[in-house]
Structure formats: structure tokens, C-alpha cells
Amino acid sequence: MEKLITKKSKNKTSGSLLVRCTIIIIFFILWEEVAKNSDKISFYTSYPSELFSDLIVFASSGDLAHNLAITLEEAYLGFFLGCGAGLILGVLFSQFSFLGKVLVPIITAIQGIPQLTLAPLYILWFGVGLESKVFLSGLMVFFNVFFSTYDSIKNIDQKLIESAVILGARKIDVLTNVVIPYCMPWILSGMRMGISACMVGAIIGEYLGASGGLGWMVTYASSFFRIERVMSTIIILMLIGLITNFVFAKIESYVLRWRAESNLSVE
């Protein structure tokens, strides 16, 4: 029975991959044909064959590697710093209720401010170098991880804690062996959202002031009406997002390998 379920799951995965690839291929074919027959559309969106040619030039010239390295450094430094701060403070504020009551509303208020409006201040404070991009990227990650950690711990089933205490567990044991493992799916969900947020933060920072990076490249290419470079850079950002989410999904499935996946379906 288990082998049959596994086989069905593999067949569904293969089928969904085939359908996905078919949709993407059809989309690019239609885009190519429509853009080539319309000067207006080709001016504003370019077309796939031109994008492919530009990607080759972009990569072979070394500009892609240079700008990609800058953006990834900004984004992932911000990701790790934001995750660390969000996780530590989320656990700390959930365990010390006074701190939570005083500071969580302040953090909530800061989160409510669109970071795009504050980005020029970060550039002013930290300059146009790496620091301002890392700060903005890390701050956007922090909010996701902090609230997913804090809320999941505050809303944990009290019976789990009571059972652990009855069995003789100390407070630190309850936290490390019961609370955090139980809340890990929600914590990882916040980190997954942080992956996208860190890239957004880095790109916004580069839009406002930078001398390199994929966000800077989009701004630079736009100023010279090089739509094919703008679109090819956007495709690269999309591929980075797909690859990063794929890797994180594998890490998440390994960390949560103890959790049984729900088979509920309306099919």
C-alpha cells in the first residue's frame, strides 16, 4: 500500500512538472510571436530570443557575475542577521512577558511603516555601500522571523508544557525540547518569507543608491532604455528566487522529517 501511494505521488509530481513546463513554453512562444509583430510591445517588453542573446552577452562580459555577487552578499548577509535577531528576540520576548508587553507593540508599529519610505534614511545613515543594503534587507527579514517565532510560542498548546513539567522537565528543557521543536514549522515559514524579503530589501537599497548589483543594473539599463537588459535581469532574479526556495524546501523537509504530511484533499 505504501509503495502504491509513493508511486502515485511520484506520478503526480511528474505530471505537474510536465504541465508547468508546457505552460512556460507556450507562454514564451506566444510572447515571441506577439512581440515580433508589434513594435510597441517589443519596445516595452522585448522578446525571448533577444533576452536569451542578452543573457549570453551579460554572462560572458563578467557583468552578471560581478553584479550578482554584490546582490547575493547584501541579501544573504541580511537574511542570516535578520533570522538570528528575529529568532533570539522572538524567544526572549515570549519567555519574559513584561518585555513582550512593552516592546512588541513598538516593533509592530515600526513594521507598519513601509520600509521604502525609510530606505533613504538608511542610505543617509549607513551610506551607499554594503551596510545600508544589509540593514534594510535584515530588517525586512527580522519582522517575518520575529513575529512567526513570537506568535507561535505564545499560542502553543498549554497541555504540552504541562505534560513536560509533570514528567520532571526543567524550564530550559521544556523550551529547547518541547516549545521550539513544536513551533519549528511556523518559524521556518517565517524564514521562508524572509528569503524573498531579503532580496527585496537588497534590490530597494540598490535602486536608491549603489554602484553595483542587480537592482542597480535594472536602474542603469532603464535610464538607457535597454529593455532587454532590464527583462533579463528580472529573469535572473526570478531564477535566484526559485533556486533559493527549492534549496530551503529541501532543508525544511529534512528538519521537519518527523512531521507527517497531511493527506487531506478534495480530489
Secondary structure by P-SEA (a helix, b strand, c coil): caaaaaaaaaaaaaaaaaaaaaaaaaaaaaaaaaaaacaaaaaacccaaaaaaaaaaaaaaaaaaaaaaaaaaaaaaaaaaaaaaaaaaaaaaaacaaaaaccaaaaaaaaacccccaaaaaaaaccccaaaaaaaaaaaaaaaaaaaaaaaaaaccaaaaaaaaaacccaaaaaaccccccaaaaaaaaaaaaaaaaaaaaaaaaaacccccaaaaaaaaaaacaaaaaaaaaaaaaaaaaaaaaaaaaaaaaaaccbbbbccccc
